[in-house]
């Protein structure tokens, strides 16, 4: 009897274990099914979100063509001097671009976003080209981007003076010659000469008091004087014009430049006699570099997603500079030049 009871007990235990194992397996299978269902649901929801984003940001060829046509129309209005044109098509007063034969020591200041750069370069003509160059990048404190004009330009001039003090023996300035500075100012400017221009408006998060309507070269020159820096601004250019000049220095066939950064813009070489708003004698070269300021382009054809609208709403200048790199894609840019 004792042996039979032991065997019976073992059988019962094994049966119980078997039942427990079966229950555990079914539970795990059920949990796996639930997890699989939840995972599948997450994937479906993620796919729906991606599909909606793709739809709202879609730029099919037909849409690109219509946008390019609208932009070309605004370019033509801007060249005529139509004050209602969205594209200002600003005359840069740059009628000659680098050839590669340039010699000497030159400085540059590039202001166009939350950072600015100061640079010096020793040019050695067509044979040596760029002999040596150095640059530094400086971050602009946020409070200066919404402060006064004097505060901003004093900060820039101080950084420039400090940079000039580090000029080494590899850079050669002829005796008695004043240092020359090219000022790249990447904001809409009404250019009045190769070395002067008044600010039309601030963009890219800047809202500095006392600068709109003022000559930005004069503002910088006065700041340099306050720093005791003996330097003359010989050229004022937009960053897009500067990029075009740099491209032409390397390749004589370059005729246009596009910026895709904090903002977007384009510059190109136009025939001077094709600019109706040009007054006075035509330049000897027959050409003039035009700064399109196409970041101001607006059109009901531009695909504005909820993300674009939210970003615009939170910006310092809502409704301004709608045409930004997120919309002006490289594909659209190439299509624009192809169509125009």
DAMO-V717863 format. One record per residue. RES is the residue in one letter. SS is DSSP state (~ for helix, > for strand, _ for the rest). PHI is phi in radians with two decimals (NA if undefined). NEAR is the number of other ideal C-beta (glycine too) atoms within 8 Angstrom. Layout:
res=<RES/RES>
ss=<SS/SS>
phi=<PHI/PHI>
near=<NEAR/NEAR>
This chain:
res=<X/X/X/X/X/X/X/X/X/X/X/X/X/X/X/X/X/X/X/X/X/X/X/X/X/X/X/X/X/X/X/X/X/X/X/X/X/X/X/X/X/X/X/X/X/X/X/X/X/X/X/X/X/X/X/X/X/X/X/X/X/X/X/X/X/X/X/X/X/X/X/X/X/X/X/X/X/X/X/X/X/X/X/X/X/X/X/X/X/X/X/X/X/X/X/X/X/X/X/X/X/X/X/X/X/X/X/X/X/X/X/X/X/X/X/X/X/X/X/X/X/X/X/X/X/X/X/X/X/X/X/X/X/X/X/X/X/X/X/X/X/X/X/X/X/X/X/X/X/X/X/X/X/X/X/X/X/X/X/X/X/X/X/X/X/X/X/X/X/X/X/X/X/X/X/X/X/X/X/X/X/X/X/X/X/X/X/X/X/X/X/X/X/X/X/X/X/X/X/X/X/X/X/X/X/X/X/X/X/X/X/X/X/X/X/X/X/X/X/X/X/X/X/X/X/X/X/X/X/X/X/X/X/X/X/X/X/X/X/X/X/X/X/X/X/X/X/X/X/X/X/X/X/X/X/X/X/X/X/X/X/X/X/X/X/X/X/X/X/X/X/X/X/X/X/X/X/X/X/X/X/X/X/X/X/X/X/X/X/X/X/X/X/X/X/X/X/X/X/X/X/X/X/X/X/X/X/X/X/X/X/X/X/X/X/X/X/X/X/X/X/X/X/X/X/X/X/X/X/X/X/X/X/X/X/X/X/X/X/X>
ss=<_/~/~/~/~/~/~/~/~/~/~/~/~/~/~/~/~/~/~/~/~/~/~/~/~/~/~/~/~/~/~/~/~/~/~/~/~/~/~/~/~/~/~/~/~/~/~/~/~/~/~/~/~/~/~/~/_/_/_/_/~/~/~/~/~/~/~/~/~/~/~/~/~/~/~/~/~/~/~/~/_/_/_/_/_/_/_/_/_/>/>/_/_/_/_/_/_/_/_/_/_/_/>/>/>/>/>/>/>/>/>/_/_/_/>/>/>/>/>/>/>/>/>/>/~/~/~/~/_/>/>/>/>/>/>/>/>/>/>/_/_/~/~/~/~/~/_/>/~/~/~/~/~/~/~/~/~/~/~/~/~/~/~/~/_/_/_/_/_/_/_/_/_/_/_/_/_/_/>/>/>/>/>/>/>/_/_/_/>/>/>/>/>/_/_/>/>/>/>/_/_/_/_/_/_/_/_/_/>/_/_/>/_/_/>/~/~/~/~/~/~/~/~/~/~/~/_/_/_/_/>/>/>/>/>/>/>/_/~/~/~/~/~/~/~/~/~/~/~/~/_/_/_/_/_/>/>/>/>/>/_/_/_/>/>/>/>/>/>/>/>/~/~/~/_/_/_/_/_/_/_/_/_/_/_/_/>/>/>/>/>/_/_/~/~/~/_/_/_/_/_/_/_/_/_/~/~/~/~/~/~/~/~/~/_/_/_/_/_/_/_/_/_/_/_/_/_/_/_/~/~/~/~/~/~/~/~/~/~/_>
phi=<NA/-1.06/-1.15/-1.12/-1.13/-1.12/-1.11/-1.09/-1.08/-1.09/-1.10/-1.10/-1.10/-1.09/-1.10/-1.11/-1.08/-1.06/-1.09/-1.09/-1.10/-1.08/-1.09/-1.10/-1.10/-1.12/-1.13/-1.11/-1.13/-1.13/-1.11/-1.10/-1.12/-1.14/-1.10/-1.09/-1.14/-1.13/-1.12/-1.11/-1.15/-1.08/-1.12/-1.10/-1.17/-1.11/-1.11/-1.15/-1.13/-1.07/-1.10/-1.18/-1.11/-1.05/-1.14/-1.25/-1.85/-1.16/-2.31/-1.11/-0.97/-1.05/-1.19/-1.05/-1.11/-1.18/-1.17/-1.08/-1.07/-1.15/-1.20/-1.05/-1.07/-1.20/-1.07/-1.12/-1.12/-1.12/-1.17/-1.38/1.56/-1.12/-1.17/-1.64/-1.18/-1.26/-1.75/-1.25/0.83/-1.26/-1.33/-1.54/1.15/-1.70/-1.91/-2.35/-1.95/-0.98/-1.95/1.77/-1.60/-1.18/-2.20/2.05/-1.74/-2.37/-1.95/-2.49/-2.20/-2.05/-2.01/-2.80/-2.95/-1.30/-2.16/-2.28/-2.12/-2.03/-2.53/-2.30/-2.52/-1.84/-1.74/-2.10/1.38/-1.12/-1.32/-1.69/0.96/-1.48/-1.28/-2.79/-2.56/-2.47/-2.66/-2.35/-1.97/-2.17/-1.45/-1.60/-0.99/-0.93/-1.19/-1.34/-1.29/-2.26/-1.65/-1.72/-1.09/-1.09/-1.09/-1.15/-1.28/-1.15/-1.11/-1.15/-1.12/-1.13/-1.16/-1.14/-1.09/-1.10/-1.18/-1.07/-1.10/-1.65/-1.08/-1.66/-1.27/-1.27/-1.90/-2.10/-1.84/-0.96/-0.99/1.43/-1.66/-1.38/-1.16/-1.96/-2.20/-1.66/-1.87/-1.61/-2.11/-1.66/-2.38/-1.04/-2.27/-1.52/-1.27/-1.94/-2.88/-1.14/-2.27/-2.72/-3.12/-1.77/-1.20/-1.44/-2.89/-1.48/-2.43/1.03/1.56/-1.58/-2.65/-1.50/-1.37/1.48/-1.93/-1.04/1.55/-1.72/-1.36/-1.21/-1.17/-1.09/-1.07/-1.21/-1.07/-1.13/-1.16/-1.14/-1.09/-1.13/-1.55/1.25/-1.68/-1.52/-2.65/-2.03/-1.40/-1.76/-2.68/-2.00/-2.39/-1.31/-1.06/-1.22/-1.15/-1.09/-1.12/-1.10/-1.11/-1.12/-1.16/-1.18/-1.04/-1.57/-2.61/-1.17/-1.57/-1.21/-2.23/-2.64/-2.47/-2.25/-1.87/-2.24/-2.54/-1.00/-2.29/-2.35/-2.83/-2.56/-2.35/-2.67/-1.58/-1.93/-1.23/-1.04/-1.33/-1.79/-1.97/-0.98/-1.43/-1.21/-2.10/1.63/-1.21/-1.28/-1.10/-1.06/-1.22/1.42/-2.13/-2.63/-1.38/-1.90/-1.67/-1.23/0.93/-1.32/-1.12/-1.49/-1.10/-2.25/-2.81/-1.20/-1.51/-1.17/-1.38/-1.58/-1.50/-1.12/-1.25/-1.08/-1.15/-1.15/-1.12/-1.10/-1.09/-1.48/-1.34/-1.26/-2.22/-0.98/1.50/-1.82/0.91/-1.16/-1.40/-2.00/-0.97/-1.14/-1.79/-1.41/-1.27/-0.96/-1.12/-1.16/-1.06/-1.13/-1.15/-1.03/-1.15/-1.12/-1.36/-1.69>
near=<4/5/6/7/8/8/8/8/8/8/8/8/8/8/8/8/8/8/8/8/8/8/8/8/8/8/8/8/8/8/8/8/8/8/8/8/8/8/8/8/8/8/8/8/8/8/8/8/8/8/8/8/9/8/7/9/8/8/9/6/6/6/11/12/10/9/12/13/9/10/14/11/8/12/12/8/11/14/13/9/7/7/4/4/11/7/14/11/12/13/11/13/8/12/10/6/10/8/7/9/6/9/6/7/11/10/14/14/15/12/9/12/8/8/8/13/11/14/11/15/10/13/13/9/10/5/5/7/9/9/8/8/8/7/8/8/7/10/6/11/7/6/6/11/13/9/9/8/11/8/9/14/12/11/11/14/14/9/12/16/12/8/10/12/6/7/7/5/3/7/10/6/8/6/4/3/6/6/11/9/13/13/14/13/13/14/12/11/13/8/12/7/7/8/8/10/13/10/13/9/9/11/12/12/9/10/9/13/7/8/12/8/5/11/9/14/12/9/12/14/10/9/13/12/8/8/11/6/10/5/12/8/12/8/9/13/13/14/13/15/14/13/12/16/12/9/10/11/10/6/6/6/4/10/5/10/12/10/12/8/8/7/12/13/15/12/15/11/10/11/8/13/6/7/12/7/8/9/3/4/3/8/10/5/7/8/11/15/14/14/15/15/11/12/11/13/12/7/8/3/8/11/10/8/9/6/6/12/9/8/8/11/7/5/9/6/10/6/5/9/10/13/12/11/9/5/12/11/8/6/8/13/12/8/12/11/8/6/9/8>
